[in-house]
């Protein structure tokens, strides 16, 4: 792969991850959760939770993780 293709691929993965997070935010706001209480962060390949060398690992990395934080 050329460097430009690699850079584009990484960008698309990050964008895809953020798009997934934003979809969850949109769903929750439709259900009545105040959007100001939600934050979406897309990590893409920078923070995999499983090994990307296997199909199973890649499937595990296609997820949205939600953290519930204490209200200050």
DRENPA-3360 file (N, C-alpha, C; in nm, 2 decimals, always signed):
BEGIN
1 = XXXXXXXX = +0.08/-0.12/+0.00/+0.00/+0.00/+0.00/+0.09/+0.12/+0.00 ~ +0.04/+0.23/-0.07/+0.11/+0.35/-0.06/+0.07/+0.43/+0.07 ~ +0.16/+0.53/+0.10/+0.13/+0.60/+0.22/+0.00/+0.68/+0.22 ~ -0.04/+0.73/+0.10/-0.16/+0.80/+0.09/-0.28/+0.71/+0.11 ~ -0.27/+0.58/+0.06/-0.38/+0.49/+0.08/-0.39/+0.45/+0.23 ~ -0.28/+0.43/+0.29/-0.28/+0.40/+0.43/-0.34/+0.51/+0.51 ~ -0.30/+0.64/+0.48/-0.35/+0.75/+0.55/-0.51/+0.76/+0.53 ~ -0.55/+0.74/+0.41/-0.69/+0.75/+0.38/-0.77/+0.64/+0.45;
9 = XXXXXXXX = -0.71/+0.52/+0.46/-0.77/+0.41/+0.52/-0.79/+0.43/+0.67 ~ -0.69/+0.49/+0.73/-0.69/+0.52/+0.88/-0.80/+0.63/+0.90 ~ -0.80/+0.73/+0.81/-0.91/+0.83/+0.83/-1.05/+0.77/+0.82 ~ -1.07/+0.69/+0.72/-1.20/+0.63/+0.70/-1.24/+0.54/+0.82 ~ -1.14/+0.47/+0.88/-1.17/+0.39/+1.00/-1.21/+0.48/+1.12 ~ -1.14/+0.58/+1.13/-1.17/+0.68/+1.24/-1.31/+0.74/+1.22 ~ -1.33/+0.78/+1.10/-1.46/+0.84/+1.06/-1.57/+0.75/+1.08 ~ -1.55/+0.62/+1.04/-1.65/+0.52/+1.06/-1.68/+0.50/+1.20;
17 = XXXXXXXX = -1.58/+0.49/+1.29/-1.60/+0.48/+1.43/-1.67/+0.59/+1.49 ~ -1.64/+0.71/+1.45/-1.71/+0.83/+1.50/-1.85/+0.83/+1.45 ~ -1.87/+0.79/+1.33/-2.01/+0.78/+1.27/-2.09/+0.68/+1.35 ~ -2.04/+0.57/+1.40/-2.11/+0.48/+1.48/-2.15/+0.54/+1.61 ~ -2.05/+0.61/+1.67/-2.08/+0.67/+1.80/-2.19/+0.78/+1.79 ~ -2.18/+0.86/+1.68/-2.28/+0.96/+1.66/-2.42/+0.90/+1.63 ~ -2.42/+0.78/+1.57/-2.55/+0.71/+1.56/-2.61/+0.68/+1.69 ~ -2.53/+0.63/+1.78/-2.58/+0.60/+1.92/-2.63/+0.73/+1.99;
25 = XXXXXXXX = -2.55/+0.84/+1.97/-2.59/+0.96/+2.03/-2.73/+1.00/+1.98 ~ -2.75/+0.99/+1.84/-2.87/+1.03/+1.78/-2.99/+0.95/+1.83 ~ -2.96/+0.82/+1.85/-3.07/+0.73/+1.90/-3.11/+0.77/+2.04 ~ -3.01/+0.79/+2.13/-3.04/+0.82/+2.27/-3.11/+0.96/+2.28 ~ -3.07/+1.05/+2.20/-3.14/+1.18/+2.20/-3.29/+1.17/+2.15 ~ -3.31/+1.08/+2.05/-3.45/+1.05/+2.01/-3.53/+0.99/+2.12 ~ -3.46/+0.92/+2.21/-3.53/+0.85/+2.32/-3.54/+0.94/+2.44 ~ -3.50/+1.07/+2.43/-3.52/+1.16/+2.54/-3.40/+1.20/+2.62;
33 = XXXXXXXX = -3.28/+1.15/+2.59/-3.16/+1.18/+2.67/-3.11/+1.32/+2.61 ~ -3.08/+1.41/+2.70/-3.03/+1.54/+2.67/-2.90/+1.53/+2.60 ~ -2.88/+1.59/+2.48/-2.76/+1.57/+2.40/-2.64/+1.63/+2.47 ~ -2.66/+1.73/+2.56/-2.55/+1.79/+2.63/-2.49/+1.70/+2.73 ~ -2.56/+1.59/+2.76/-2.50/+1.49/+2.86/-2.42/+1.38/+2.79 ~ -2.41/+1.39/+2.65/-2.35/+1.28/+2.57/-2.22/+1.33/+2.50 ~ -2.12/+1.25/+2.49/-2.00/+1.29/+2.42/-1.97/+1.17/+2.33 ~ -1.94/+1.19/+2.20/-1.90/+1.08/+2.11/-1.75/+1.10/+2.08;
41 = XXXXXXXX = -1.68/+0.99/+2.08/-1.54/+0.99/+2.04/-1.51/+0.87/+1.96 ~ -1.46/+0.89/+1.84/-1.42/+0.78/+1.75/-1.27/+0.75/+1.76 ~ -1.24/+0.63/+1.79/-1.10/+0.60/+1.81/-1.04/+0.52/+1.69 ~ -1.12/+0.45/+1.61/-1.07/+0.38/+1.49/-0.95/+0.29/+1.53 ~ -0.85/+0.28/+1.46/-0.74/+0.18/+1.48/-0.65/+0.22/+1.60 ~ -0.67/+0.34/+1.66/-0.57/+0.39/+1.76/-0.59/+0.31/+1.90 ~ -0.71/+0.26/+1.92/-0.73/+0.19/+2.05/-0.81/+0.06/+2.03 ~ -0.76/-0.04/+1.96/-0.83/-0.16/+1.94/-0.85/-0.24/+2.07;
49 = XXXXXXXX = -0.96/-0.31/+2.09/-0.98/-0.39/+2.21/-0.94/-0.53/+2.18 ~ -0.92/-0.57/+2.06/-0.88/-0.70/+2.02/-0.78/-0.70/+1.91 ~ -0.72/-0.81/+1.88/-0.62/-0.82/+1.77/-0.69/-0.81/+1.64 ~ -0.64/-0.72/+1.55/-0.69/-0.70/+1.42/-0.64/-0.81/+1.32 ~ -0.56/-0.90/+1.36/-0.51/-1.00/+1.27/-0.61/-1.11/+1.24 ~ -0.71/-1.12/+1.32/-0.81/-1.23/+1.29/-0.95/-1.16/+1.27 ~ -1.04/-1.24/+1.20/-1.17/-1.19/+1.17/-1.25/-1.16/+1.30 ~ -1.23/-1.25/+1.40/-1.30/-1.24/+1.52/-1.25/-1.11/+1.60;
57 = XXXXXXXX = -1.12/-1.08/+1.59/-1.07/-0.96/+1.66/-1.12/-0.84/+1.59 ~ -1.12/-0.84/+1.45/-1.18/-0.72/+1.38/-1.32/-0.70/+1.41 ~ -1.40/-0.81/+1.43/-1.54/-0.80/+1.46/-1.56/-0.73/+1.60 ~ -1.47/-0.77/+1.69/-1.48/-0.72/+1.83/-1.45/-0.57/+1.83 ~ -1.36/-0.53/+1.74/-1.32/-0.39/+1.73/-1.43/-0.30/+1.66 ~ -1.53/-0.36/+1.60/-1.64/-0.28/+1.54/-1.75/-0.27/+1.64 ~ -1.72/-0.19/+1.74/-1.82/-0.18/+1.85/-1.83/-0.03/+1.90 ~ -1.93/-0.01/+1.98/-1.94/+0.12/+2.04/-1.94/+0.09/+2.19;
65 = XXXXXXXX = -1.85/+0.16/+2.26/-1.84/+0.14/+2.41/-1.90/+0.26/+2.47 ~ -1.99/+0.24/+2.57/-2.05/+0.35/+2.64/-2.01/+0.35/+2.78 ~ -1.96/+0.46/+2.83/-1.92/+0.48/+2.97/-2.02/+0.57/+3.04 ~ -2.07/+0.53/+3.15/-2.17/+0.61/+3.23/-2.08/+0.68/+3.34 ~ -2.08/+0.81/+3.34/-2.00/+0.89/+3.44/-2.09/+0.94/+3.54 ~ -2.04/+0.96/+3.66/-2.11/+1.02/+3.77/-2.14/+1.16/+3.74 ~ -2.25/+1.21/+3.78/-2.29/+1.35/+3.76/-2.22/+1.43/+3.87 ~ -2.16/+1.54/+3.83/-2.09/+1.63/+3.93/-2.19/+1.72/+4.00;
% end
